[in-house]
Amino acid sequence: MVAAHEALIADVNPARLVVSTRLAGMERTFMTRGMDAASAHGAAVRAMAGAWSAVRRSSSRSTRVSS
């Protein structure tokens, strides 16, 4: 499980094009809904962190079930 966690951390890196592109798209979406740039960035980061937490929770559940 630790190895999977470390692999995901390496993948969710804003220096990666796919991550920065997704983050920018989320920021644009939040801005079209009325947020200023700083608030949109913060919301996008929190949303991505929330998705990351869901992956971790899902991973830990599947590990417990299969054990």
N, C-alpha and C positions, 0 to 999 in steps of 0.2 A: 504494500500500500504506500509506503514512503517513496518508493521509486516512481510510482504513478503520480503521486503528488508533486514530486520534483519535476517530472516531465511536463505536467500541466503548467507549473509555474514558468518553466522555460518557454512554453508555447504562448502564454498570455503575457507578452512583452510588447509594450508600445513601439519598440524599435522594429518589430516585424510589420511588414506592409499590410498583411491581412488584418492585424489587430488595429493598426492606426487608421486603416480605411473604415473598419467597422465603427471605431470610436468617432471618426469624423461624420459618418452617416447618422449615427445616433445624435450627435450634437446638432446637425442640421435639422433633424426631426424635431428635437426639443425646441429649437429656435423658431421653426415654423409654427409652433404652438405657443409662441409668445415669450419664451425665455431669452434673456440676454446671453451673450456669448459665454461669460464666466459661469453663470448658473447652468447653462446647457452642458458645458464641459463637466462640471461637477456631477450633474445628473447622469450623464453618460458613463462616467467613471463608476458611480455608485451602482448603476444598472449592470455594468459589466462585472463588478465585484459581487453583486447579487447572483448573477448567473454562475459565477465561479463558485459561490457558496452552495448553490443548488447542485452543481456537479459533485462537489465534495461530499455533500450529504447523501446524494444518490449512490456515490461510490462506496461510502461507508456502510450504507444499508445493504447493498448487494454483497459486500464482503461478509457481513454478519450472517446473511441468509445462506450463503454458500458454504459457510464454515461448519 
